[in-house]
Amino acid sequence: MELANLVYPLGIIVIALTVDLVLGEPPRKIHPTIWMGRLISLIDRRIPRGNHTQEKVLGIFLAIFTTSLFLLSTILALTLVRFMLGKIAWVLVASLLFKSTFAIKDMERHATPIIHELLNGNLPSARERVSRIVGRDVTNLDEPHILSATVESISESIVDGFFSPFLFFSFLGVPGAIFFRSVNTLDSMVGYKTEKHKNVGWFSARLDDFANWLSARASVPFIALASKLLGADWRNCLKVALRDHRKTKSPNGGWPMAAMAGALHVRLEKIGYHILGEEYPFPRFRETEEAIKIMKVSCLLFTLSLSPVAIFLGIFVQVLIENFLIKLLINALGWGLFCLI
């Protein structure tokens, strides 16, 4: 690959990260994840309940249709932008689409106000704010369990909020990252084991488990390295991750959460479900703020490690797909004109 061509994939990464860290999330009206959620909700409401086999089959259709639609739409949009508007416009659009698949600043934006509300003694408001980032009953949570839930959410966000979309981007470019985000959105909306979604969402839940499998495990050494750089206990991070990761229902969530519990010497507890780092006290404000720092540094380290792969492989694969698609479009257009003549 020529040196000049390396600037474009590097630009996509730099612009996407800069937009996230400086501006955060795009407006809801233009956020692809919101569009995904609306489509999933629209289809989900129309799936008849009562027949378990039918629910599972339609759940598979929901997952395949949603992921395929957004994957193909992304490829088509990027192809048309590159060949009609040029590489600069292509880089900008690709950067914004890629940015929409991950969130570093947004996790900090949600976690910090929880700490502030607790510092001000406003427990009801802290419960309301933590309910935005966790899927559990927060009605009776006390301060230690609110901070525990916050640290758990920060830890999990390392994987599904950054590592996984960046990993898919590294091998399949922006379409890969969009594909992951559609899978993760499906899981968050229909993957719950409720009566309504236990059949419709089973395939989406398994697909999400598969999509996060590698990055969940890869997160541990990066959390450990970030812990070492920030003065936390990196050895205990590895120890508790290996010991406690199986204690969560999720096959993936236990890895980053147990690693964070070990690094910070804190107890992370979801009442009635799991306890990680049970020999330690609950996190305090200081440890919760440290968790945010470890999350951000882990993401930076992962970016530095995977960027060469993304530049030489991920974007290369993306461009190959775009070139193939444009040839198909040109041939289709040619045949259409030939038939008209």
N, C-alpha and C positions, 0 to 999 in steps of 0.2 A: 504494500500500500504506500503510495507517495506521501511525503511529509505534508504536502498541502491538504491532502484528503483527511489527515488525522485531525486537523483543526475542527472539522465539522462534528464528528462524534464527541470530541472533547468539549466542544462548545455546548452540546446538548446536556452533558453532565453538569458542567459548571453553571449554566443558566438555570437549569432545573433546581439545583441545590441553592443557588442564590435567591431565586424567587421564593423557595420554601422558607429559608432562614430569615429573609427580610420581610416578605409580605404574608407568608402563611398560606392558608387555603384560598382558592378562588371563590367568587360569589356562587351561591347555591344554584342560581339559574343556569350557569354555564359549567357546573362541575360534573364531569362524566360519571362519578360515583352516584350522584343524585339521580342522574338519568337511569343508571343501572337499577337503582333501588325502585324507582317509579315503574319501570318495565316489569321487574320481578314481582312487585306488589300487584300490578295489573293482571298478570297471568295467574298469580297465586290465588287471587280472589275468584277466578273463574274455574279453578280446578274443583270438580265435584268430590265431596268426601263420602265415605261409607264403604267403598270397596278398596281394601288394602292394596291389592295387586294393581288396580287401576291408578291409585294414588302414587305408587312407586314408579310406574311407567311414565305417568305424566310429570312426575318429579324429575325423572331423567331427561325428558323432553325439555322441561323448563331450564335445566342446567345447560344442556347442549345448545339449545336455541339462543339463550342469553350470551353465553361465552362466545359462540360462533358469530353472532351478530356484531358484538363490539370488537371482536378480533378483526373481522373482515372490514368493518366500517373504518377502523383505524388504518389498516393497510391501504384501503382505497383512498382515504383522505390524504394520507402522507404521499402516496404515489402521485395524485393529481396536483398537490401543492408543489412537489419537487419538479415535475415536468412542465407545469404551467406558470409557476411563479418564481422558480429558481431555488438554489440551495440555501440562501440566507433565510428566505421565508420558511423553507423546509425545516431548518434548524430551530427556528423560533416556535413553529407549531409543534414539532417533535418534543422540544423542551417543555412546553406547557402541558402537553399530554402526559409526558413522563412524570412531571411534577405532581400531576393529579393522582398518581398512583401511590405516593408515599407522603408521610407527614411526620416531620421532626418537631417543628415549631408548634404545631397544633397540639401535640401531646403536652408540651410544656405550658401552653396557653390554657389547657384544661386543668392541669395539675396544680399550678401555682395558686389560683384563686381558692382551691380547697384548703391549702395551707393557711392562706390569709383569713379565711372565714373561721377556721379553728383558732387561730391566734386571737381573733376578736371575740371568741366565745360564742359564735353563731353556729351552733350545732345543726339546727334544721337546714340552714342554707348550705352548710358543708355536705350534708346528706343529699340534698337536691343536686348539688354540683357533681358529687361522685357518682350519682345515678346515671349521669351522662356518659360515663366511660366504663362502667361495669354492668354486667348482666346478672345482678343479684338483688334480693330484697334489701333495701337500705333503711327501711322504716325505723328499725330499732338499733342501728349501728352506733356504737360509742366511738369516742375519738380514736382509740387505738385501732379499732377495726376499720375505721374510715381511712386512716393513714396506711394500714395494711393493704386495703383494696386499691388505694392510689398507687402504691409501690408495685403491686401486682400488675396493674394496668400499664404502668410505665415499662415494666419488664417485658410484658407480652408484646407491647407496641414495637419493641426492637425488632421482633421477628416479622409479624404481619404488617407492621406499619412502615418498615424500611427494608430489612434484609431480604425478605422474599421478593418484593417487586424489583429490587435491584439485582437479585440473582437471575430472575427471569429476563430482565433487561440485558444482562451481561451475555446471555446466550441467544436471545431472540429479538433483541432490540425493543423499541417502544411497544410494538404489538404484543410482545411477551409480557411486558409489565401490565398492559391493559388487560390481557387475558387473566393474569393473576388477580388483579383487582376485581374483576367480574366474578371470579371464583370465590374470593373472600367476601364479597358483598352478598352473594347467594347464601353463603354459610351464615352470615350475620342476620339474615332476614328469614330464612326458612330452615336453617340447619339445627334449630333448637329441638330438643327431645320432648316437645309438648304433644298433646293428643292431636292437635291440628297439623303439626308438621313432622311428626315422627316417621311417617311414610313418605310424604312429599319431599321432605328435606334430607332423607338419609343419604342419597347419592351426592348432594351438594356438600354435606358434612364430610363424607369420605373423600371427596375430591379436594376439599380444603385441607384435610389432614395430609393428603399426599403432596399437595402443593407447598405446604410449610415444613415437610418432614426434614429436608436437608438443612434449610436455613435455621431451623430451631436448634439443631445439634451444633451447627457451625457457630451459632451465637455465643456459645459458652466460652471458647478461647478468646473471642473478641471482648466479651464482658470481663474476662479475667485480665486481659491486657489493659483494658481501660481502667480497671480497678487498680492495677499496679501503678499506672501513670498518675492516678488521682490519689494514691495513698491508701486505698482500701485493701482488704485482705484477699489477694488474688489466689493464694493457695487454698484458703477456705472456700473461695468461690467455686473452684473445681471440685473440692471434696463434697460440698453440700449438693452441687448439681448432680454428681454421680450417685449420691446417696438418696436424694429426695425427689428426683424428677418423675418417678413412677407414681407418686402419691396423688397426682391430679388426674381428673377424668380424661382430660385432653392428652393425647399421646405426644403433643408438641409443647403445650404451654408450660409444663413442669420444668423444662430445661432452662429457659431464661429466668423464670421466677425463682427457682432454687438457686441458680447461679447468683442472682442479685441478693437473695437472702444470705447466702454464705459470704459474699463480698462485704456486706454491710453489718453482718452479725445481727440480723433481725428475724423476728418470727412473722411469717406471712400466713394468715389464717382466713379461710372462707368457711364460716361456721357450718358444720354438718357435712363438709366436703373434704377439705384437706388442711394440713398444717405443714408448712415447710420451715426448716430451721427451728424446730420446736424447743430447742434448748436456750434460745435467745429471747430477749424482751421484744415487745412490739416496736416498730419504727417510731421515731420521734420526728419532729420537724426537720432536724439536721439530716437524718438519714434519708428522708423523703427528698430533700433538695439534692443530696448526693446521688440519689437514684437518677434524677433528671440529668445530672452531669455525666454519669456513667453511660446513660442511654445515648446522649449526644456524641460523646467521644467514641463509643462503640460503633455508631453509624459512620463517623468520620473514618475510623480505621478500616471498616468494611469497604467504604468507598475507595480508599487508596489501594486496597488489595485487589478489588474486582474491576477497577476502571480499565486496566490494560486488557482484560478479557472482553469487556464491553466494547472497547475501541476497535480491537482487532477481530473480534468474532461477532458480538451481538449486532452491532450496526452493519457489519458486512453482510450478515444473514438477512437483515432487514432490507438492505439495498438490493440484494439478489431477488428477494420476493417482490419488491416494488418493480424491478426491471422486468421480471417475468409477467407481472400483471399488466404493465403498460404495453408489452408486446401483444398480450391477449386482447387488450382493448383496441389497439391499432388494427390488429387482424380482423377483429369483429367489426370495426368501423369500415374497414376496406371491403369486407364481404357485404356489408349492408349497402354501401354505395354501389358495388358491383351489381347487386340484385335490383337496385332501383334503376340502374342504367339498362 
